[in-house]
Amino acid sequence: MKGAFEGKNSGQTDYNLFMQANSPYARIPMLKSEAATDTCIVDSLTVTKGSLASTQISRTGSDEWSTNLSIGSEQPPATPTVGWLANAIIENNDGWQAGDNLAVLCFFNNFLIYDVPRCETEYFEVTLRTNDSTPLSGNRIFSEDILYMLDGKLLLGPYVVGRGPAGVAIIHTRRDPQLKVSTQKIEVLDDQFITPRLDAAFLDECIESYGLDSQVMLAPGGA
């Protein structure tokens, strides 16, 4: 994803900084055969890094996930517009300005190809223009139930929560003119593909699938 990391040096790419931010913390082991077939499992990795405040996502019910973005206590109008949302977010959350971008990056692990987990990625965004009269129903974030409004908050919609193993990051971006972006990790909503892989016996199996001795590799100073 372009424009994901602030302060890139000349010659650096967002991919370089993504690998730098995540390589030390990668925790999901894979069998050699899985790596060879492009197995992909969503985990809590850093997808953007910058100086804007992070947007948090937390579970607030069995099938309900809420962001920490407030839209205020007033009831939304019958036909809310992008401009109405922009003003609501700017007035009720520190650090947001007119013209900022609100994006939702979704990762879905709910399909297999030849029994191999694959990851489908979808990206949705809205630019917060305070005078924009476009109905929110005309923006995919709301027309496709990516987010919805309830009790003065923005919540994850059924399109995201109802699709099985998934991860989400809500990203705040600004260009003024230099790129500014919030630091965001993927919030994993369902870890059914992750938990079995954290078992010590599976880690041994992964190491041995590469023709290595797991007892040696996992011993202190092993290599």
GIDALIN-V607518 format. One line per field, one symbol per residue. ss: DSSP state (H for helix, E for strand, L for the rest). A space follows every 10 residues. Layout:
ss: ???
//
This chain:
ss: LLLLELLLLL LLLHHHHHHH HHHHHLLLLL LHHHHHLLLL LLLLLEEEEL LELLLLEEEE ELLEEEEEEE LLLLLLLLLL EHHHHHHHHH HHLLLLLLLL EEEEEEEEEE EEELLEEEEE EEEEEEELLL LLLLEHHHLH HHHLLLEEEE LLEEEELHHH HLLLLEEEEE EEEEELLLEE EELEELEELL LLLLHHHHLH HHHHHHHHHL LLLHHHHLLL LLL
//
